[in-house]
Amino acid sequence: MTRFVAALERSGLAEFLADFPGDSVDRLQWAAATRGLDGELRALAGFLLLGEPAAADRLPAALAQALPALVGSGVAVRRGDEVRLVDVSLFRSAGVWLFAEPPSPFPVRHYFGRDSVALARRTGCRAGDRVLDLCSGPGFQGLVAAQRGAGATLVELLPETAEVARLNAEINGMDDRIEVLVGDLYDPLPAGVEPYDRVIANIPFLPTLSARGEEAAHEGGEDGFGIGRRVLAGLPRHLAAGGTAHLTGLLLQADRELVIGGELRAWAAENGYGLTVTLTERMAVDADSDLVQTTVSDHLETDPQADPEELTAAAVGMYARRGATAARLAYLRIDGGMADFRILDRAPG
């Protein structure tokens, strides 16, 4: 697989991707730019970036040799002479190659988005660190940490996504620094494992309507922070003294106050941690908002007979009961050697 990546570098695909912003995960931008390509590079871009089917016997040799590994990991499927990727594209960010799914209005298994890149920029992992990447998805956080010389343990709930994370570790030549475990948050860790220098969690933070949220511990709950609470609850046992933890979250806001601001402050004080909450993107919570409609679409994936209008009303009511006037994408930094609480608002404008 490392030969596969070397061939991609030689083909010019890395140079092509370098022209896009580091947080770009937009296939439409790729599609527009590929119009100027031809030959082998155009074929690679069509297959690996745009999801176009290809004739297996016409693929470049290095890619053809990698096909059994791609099919075995579930990111590609072959039917007769035709082969294509399944849902994923091949991204390159922070020097890491990554098979992953771009953001979608619908649930995805192998998520990678702008928040993934923003979280990695905040973690500051160093050589020799022991890193725990929870909700690892296809492994981006752990791969960035390993690239910086850390050893990373990745934990992913979905076995098929964990397999993609293993593939990504292999193609980046980092499988000796990365282990991938399957399970729910801290559960798969061996008993007595030493605390980690860094704990990173890009948690699923889409709110769930109560009929589902009450039943699924791996979902966000009605305020979207259900998994975040479970990550915080386990930190005192798994974060080394002086270490740091970094989480994403979707936090509801009532006018200018965070709905769970007091809860977060109390947790930090009780456990002796410093906690910095950086608020970025602002999302509306009215019936026509992207957040509400995505929440409805997510519910319809598992309950297709539900009435979309009733679900929309339920989602709007869910936010109204909490006094929410907006939702904010947030990044939480927890410091083991500090004891202060700060909220930084970085919303554009």
N, C-alpha and C positions, 0 to 999 in steps of 0.2 A: 504493500500500500504506500510506502514511502516513495517507491519508484513512480507510482501513479501521481503523487503530489509533485515530484520533481518534473514530471512531464507536463503537468499543468503550468508550472512556473515557466518552463521553456516555451510553451505554446503561446504565451502572452496573456493568458487568462487573468493572472494576478495583476498585470499591468492594466488590463481593461477594468477590473474591479477597483483598482486604486484611484480611478478618476471619479468615483462616487464618494460622497461624504461617508465618514466612518460609521455613522449610525443609519445609513440607508438600507432599508429592507424592502424596497419597492420594486416589484417585478416589472411594473409599467415603465419605469426609468430604464431598466435593462433592455426591455423590448425595443424602446425607441433607439437606444444606442447601438443595438446589434445590427441595425439596418446598414451601418457602415462597415460591417465585417464581411469577410468572405473566407473560403477555404476551410481548413481544419479548425481555425479559431471560431468561425461562425457555427460549425457543427458542434463544437464543445459548448459554446454559449447556449445554443438552442437546447441541447440535451440537459446540461447541468444547471442552467439558470432558469430557463423558460419552461422546462418540463415537456419539451417536444419529443415525440417518439423518434427512435433511430433504428436503422438496420444494424444489427449486431456485427455483421461482417464488414461494415463500413466505418466502424468506430476506430479512432487511433489505437495503436497496439497497446499502449499502457492502460488505456481505459478499458479495452476489451479484456485484458488480463485481470483487471480489478473487478469485473462484473460478477464473478461468483461471490466475492465478499460483499458486494453491494446488495445482491439478491438475498444472500444469507442473512444480512442484517435487516432486511425488510424495507430498505429505501428504494429498491428497484424491483421490477418484475419483468420477466421475459416470457413472451408468448410466441412460439415459433422463432422466426428470424427477427422479430421486433422486440425492442427493449425500451423501457421508459422508467423515469423516477416516479415514486408513489408519494404524492403530496409535497415532498420536500424540494428544496433547491440547495445548491452548494454556495454558501456564503463565505466571505473572507473579511474578518474584522479583527483589529488588534493583532494582525499577523497570524490569526488562527483560521484554518479551514473548518467549515462547519456545515454538515448536512442538517437542515432544520426547516421548519415551516414558518413562513412569514405570518404576521398578524392577520386575523380574519374576523369578520363579524360572527363567525361560528367557532365552536370549540375546536382547538387543535391539540394534537398529541405531542408534537416536538417543537414547542414554541420558541421563537426567537424574535425579539422586537427592539425598538429603540430603548425601552427601559432596561433590556438586558445589557446593552452597551453602556448606558449611563451608570448602571450598578457596578459594572466591571471597572469603570473609571474611578469609582469611589473607594475601592477596597484596599488598595495599597499593599498587596501581598509582596513578601520578600523571600529571597532564597533561604531555604531551610525552614520556612513556616510549615506548620501542619494545618491544613485547611479542610473544613467540612462544608460541602456544598449541598444544601438541602433543596428539595424540589428542583433537582439539577436539570431536568429536561434533557436536551441533547448534549449538555455538558459544557456550555460556553464559559461559565464562571470558573469551573475547575480547570479548564484548558488554559485560560488566561493566567490563573495562579501557577499552574505547572510550567508555563512558558517563562515565568519569572523565577523559576527555581524552587517552587514550593512542592510539597507532596500533598495530593488532594484525594479526599474520600468523597465520592459523589453518591447521593441517595436519591433514588427516583421511584415513585410509586408504580408506574406502568412498566411492566417487563419489556414491552416492545420499544419504549423510549430509552430505557436503560441500554438496550442492545445498540441503539443508534449512538448513544454516548460512548460506548466501547469502540464502535467503529470510528468515531471522531477522534478518540484518543489514539487509535492505531494510525490513522492517516496523517496525524500530526507528529508521529514518532514519540508520543508521550505515554504510551501504555505502561511503561515501567515506573512512572510517577503518579499514575492515577489508578484507583480502584473504584469500581462501580458496584453499589449494593442496591438491591431491590427491596422496597418496603416503605413504610409510612414514617417520615421524619426520622426521629432518633431510634425507632424500634430495631432496625437491622444492625445497629452498632454492637460490637461485642461487649459483653459485661466487663466492667473495669477498664474500658478504654481511657487513655489519657485525654485530658481536656485539650481542645484545639486552640491554636493561636488566632485563627480567623474562622468565624462561622458566617456563611453567606447563604441567603435564602431569597431567591426571586419567586415569591409565593404566588400561586393563583389567587387573584384578589377580586374576581368578579363577584358581586353580591348574588346570592341565590334566594329565590322566593321560598317562603317558610316551609311549604310542603316538602321541599327537597332539603333545605338547609338543616332541618331538625334531624334528618336521618343520616346525612353524609358528613362525617368528621373531616374528610379531606377536601371539603368545599368551604367557600368563604363565609357562609352564613349571611344573614340579612344585611349586615353592614360591610361585608367584604373582608373583614379582618379576622375571621375565625381561625384560619390557619396561622396567621401572624401571632395570635395569642398563644397558640400551642408551641410555636417556635420560642417565644419569649419565656414560656413556662419551663422549658427544658434548658435554657441557656445557663443558669447558675451551675448546673452539673457538667456542662460540656464546653464552656468557654474558660480558657486559662486565665489566671490572674494577669492583668495587664493586657489581655487580648482585646480584640474588637469584633463586633458582629455588625453585619450590614444586611438590611431587609428592604424590600419594596413593600408598598402597601397602598391601598385606596382608602383614604380617610375622609369621612363625611365632615362637612363644615356647616355650622349654623351661623349665618352671616360671617363674622370674622373669627369665630371661635371653633376649634376642633371639637366635635361631639365627644371623642374619647380622649381629649387632651388631659383631663384630670386623671383618667385611668392610667395613661402612659406615665404621667408624672409620679403617681403613687407607686407603680411597679418599679420605676427606676430608683426611687428613694428607698423602697423596701429592700431591694437587692444590692444597693450601694453602687449603682452604675450611673455613669453619665449618659445622657440620651439627647441626641440632636435630631430633630425632625425637620427635613428640608422639603417644603411643599413646592411642587412644580405645576404641571398642567392642571387647569381647572376644567371640570366637566359639569354640564348642566344635569339636572335631575327631573326635568319636566317630561311630559308624555312623549314629545317628539325628539328627545335627546338621544344621542348615540348610546349613552350608557344604559338608559332604560330599554331601548330597543334591542341592544345586545343582550341584556339580561333576559328579555322575553325570548329572543332567538335561542339562547342557551337552554332555557326551560323547554322549549318546543322540541329540542333535539331528543329529549328523553320522554316527553309527553306530547306527541304530535297531534293528539286529539283535543288539546286544550284550546280555549278561545283566546286568540291574540289580544282582543280588546279587553277581555277580563284580566289577562295577565298584565297588560300595560297599566290598567287601573290599580292592580295589586302592587306592582312595582312602585308606582308613584306614591301610593299610600304607605308603602314600606319606608320610603325616605321621609315622608311627611311626619310619620309617627316619631321619628327621631329629631324632628325639627331641622332637617338638612335642607340647605338652600343651594348646595353645590357639593361635589366630590372632588378630592384633590389627589393626584398622583404624588406619593410621598416616598422619600428615602430615609430610612432610620439608621443612624449610626449609634451603636452602643459601645461605650468605652469602659473597660474593666478597671482602669486606674483613675477614674474621675467620678464626680458626684453632682453634676449640674444638669439642668434641663433647659433646652433651648428649642425654639421654633423659628426657622428661617423661611421666609416666603420669597420664592424665586420665580413666581409666575411672570411670564412676559407681560410688560406693560404695567 
